[in-house]
Amino acid sequence: MPIQIDPVLLETLGTLLAAILTVMVLSYVLGDNAFFRIATYLFVGVASGYAAAVAWQEVLQPRLLAPILNLGSASFGAATFLTSVVVPIGLVVLLALRLVPGAGRLGGLPVALLIGVGAAAVVGGAITGTIVPQTMAAMESFSPFAVAPQTGETGLEHMVTVLLILLGTVATLSYFRFGVRKGEEHAPRYALRPIRTPLGLIPVPWPILPFFGEIFIFVAFGVMFAGALSATLLYLTERLQFLGSALQTLLSGLFPLA
């Protein structure tokens, strides 16, 4: 006979456990302590167990163990058997040989395949998912027919926006210059050069584009940091509200109102 568990009790225990773990994590404000380390170890252990379970259920069992258990006499020599069983097992064996003294060089092939495929996927994703869309969006921003229906900017306002986008893009790209003269490897990207004006010598950063590029980069990083900080404060507020509601629920359960 299966054990019947009250759903309300189960939800209450889950809320209580979540509140305790939240307090244990927030205790790091007082410094490193045993409660914070216990919560960290629990998180790492649960995450590792979940990753192992997903790897077994989604990869190892259906793609490695099941084909071996379902082998038949007609499966040997088939193309699918070679590509789905023989080649993965061979690569795993070669990778395991890196632990054997003197045979570690044989494990270079699977490592090279992992790094090559991973690098190709990252570079391809960055080009098709980031560089090309951002380039197309920057090009479309110069067209008033594409921007005006979305932002309502027309005339001088649109011209100022386009000039800022153009200046920010060119200046930021010019900041990351990789060509330097011999002996100037550690030279700054720009320097203050005195310019003679009617008011006297005024130091002006030169070349000017890397200077503006650094300003745009500082502004971008400042905005990103402000966004991350506001998101962190939002999460902290949500956790504090959760602790308040959990404490209220627990107290109302222990001391019900008449």
C-alpha positions, 0 to 999 in steps of 0.5 A: 500500500503506497504511503499517502503524504499530505500535499499541504504538509509536503509544501510546508516542509518544502517552504521551510527547507527553502527558507532555512537554506536561504538563511544559511546562504545569506549568513555569508554576510557575517563571514565564512561559516559552517552554515554557508559551507553546508548550503554550498556543499548541498548545492554542488552535490545536488547539481552534480547529481542532477547533471549525472542523472541527465547525462545517464538518461539522455546520453549514456543509456540511450546512446551507449548502453542501449545500442550494445544491449540491442546488438544482433548478428546483423548489426555488426558492420553496419554504418550506424553501429560503427558511428554510434557504438564503435567510434564513441567507445574508441574515443572514450578508451583513447581518452582514458589512456591519458591516465596511463603513464606512457600512453597519454599521447594517444588521448590527444585525438579525442581532446583535439576533437573536443576542443576543435568542435567546441571552438567551431561551435562557439565561433560559429555561434558568435558570428551568426548569433552576435556579430552578424545580427549586431552589424545588421542592426547597426546598419538598419539604425542609419535608415530613417525608414527603419528607425522612425516607426520604432522610436519615433525619431525624425530629423535632428534627433535621428541625426544625433542618434546616428552620429553617436552610434557611428562614433561609438562603433568606430571609436570602440573598434579603433581602441582594440588596435593590434598593430604596434611598432617595434619597441612600442609594445607597452606604449599607451593607446593614446597620449596627451599632445599639446595643441597650440590654440589662441588660449595657449597650449591645451593638452588633447588626447591623440589619437582621438578615436581610441580616447573616445572608444575608452569612454564608450567602453567605460560607459558600457561597462558602467551600464552593465554593472548597474544592470547586474547590481539592480538585478542582484538587489531585485533577487535579494528583495525577492528572497527577503519577501519570501522569508517574510511570507514563509515566517508568516505562514509558519507562525500562522500554522503554529499559532492559528488565529481563533 
